[in-house]
């Protein structure tokens, strides 16, 4: 199967002024050479702790700013070099839902304008046909059509997130990049929105890149999962494989750290010591070696490459260098 | 009355007057906390969890009207003068807030902010307490405390700041520690570290811990008793094992079903329909009735009383 979007060795290094110098810069390696494929009709979960580069990846995929290295292919074209009209087509097909539904809706606009804005920007339809479309979208995301004349502040968090989803769907995109879409919502509302994402995917044949720090949510919604640490992808696998049979010590620790909602099962132990190192001056070798319980000498010197363990299970760790090398 | 409870809250009501209406944020709750034990307070946003904590600490703004009793060591905290309350607050009862980023003062270094606690409650001055500060920072797991205490809050990461907050809260070895969503702003691997640390400190000092969170996973791991709140009411109050293995209230049952779990993969998550009511507009009768899957005819008219089922407290017409 041909991937819909191919990300190849994508890098984003931000220059940060050095504290003690006027002219020298440090490089903050927010995304440091990641590669993955997004296949049509799948949900790829992207997990990692704060500062690991999840959101920067989103920004680059939406072509908000040019990366410092690497390519993203859509229809065999690099989105960073494609011409204006193909870029417009790309942007029509790749839409996004943000984390905070409170700050991503203009408080002065009514729902009609909020949801039809993408249609106006892309000059689609007449005023009348746009209103019809907005009504369709509202019922699609489970909101009553009467709400078309309401302002964003009249809605609760879950309803606002539904408006954001309706807006993302306005242009009939193929891919939705959702950046922590449920983490600002209450638990009982989270379930509603996650179910909505699942339903929409089936009805509209969408492809999701689902970015989240919450492994429970990611496990529930994803077909495949990629785990990021300090700007790099350390493991990718099918969802079941990753959770049943994690390979990378970081993935193992991450899964172990989640408090289990069962008092009989005291599992949440601090599996990792220490904190995430700064991406300005990441540790040499494997970036995880400073916290890794299984670190070896070569981890401190050599950066591990991606190895394929079985099928689509790939891991970047020196423990598994016996596998077949990929890329 | 011989009561082993360290803290006992009876029929606490908190009302806020706004320009348009009065909002009853907490409507008559009773909880008690024993030494060395952990009480979990769960609920969604706006259910009155944090307001309850602030009322116990005596930190609510003046326009809030509070009634009921909060007994701490046979004294009603609500009747104390500000001056007396200030002696208890931060000394015998302390609190950790959710946002470690905003609860430290950005213009003072860590040493100064920690010395403040000792100055206020122990009457000790700057230089005397330095070894104590270093000790405290070491117990909460901050490496190189002699150097780190000269740092300002912005130089520390979120997890480090929360450790400093815990160190400040534990400085006077309080009898009660109130933790309001202490790990919500942190990453999972850091969350596990902080929970372990709090557990350790609680064991050493025999502190009563009131843990407020919306994360049922955290509750399952740390609490012995759990209070489930919804729209200002206690819906269910019992031991942690009973809550998770045999939830009585439909709301508790719903909450447990809605959370996605690693250990169990289902096609669709169960949902609780509707949204959390706004406190200015609470439904009549049982506050949960419009979202409840098991509602009876009387649920929408009469508020269910608090009833006891096998030593467990629940507010529902089903019992």
Interface residues (C-beta under 8 A of the other chain):
Chain A: X49 X50 X156 X158 X159 X186 X187 X188 X189 X190 X191 X192 X194 X195 X198 X213 X215 X216 X217 X219 X220 X240 X243 X253 X254 X255 X256 X257 X258 X259 X260 X261 X262 X263 X264 X265 X266 X267 X268 X269 X270 X271 X272 X273 X275 X276
Chain B: X44 X45 X157 X158 X159 X160 X187 X188 X189 X190 X191 X192 X193 X195 X196 X214 X215 X216 X217 X218 X219 X220 X221 X223 X240 X241 X244 X245 X254 X255 X256 X258 X259 X260 X261 X262 X263 X265 X266 X268 X269 X270 X271 X272 X273 X275 X276
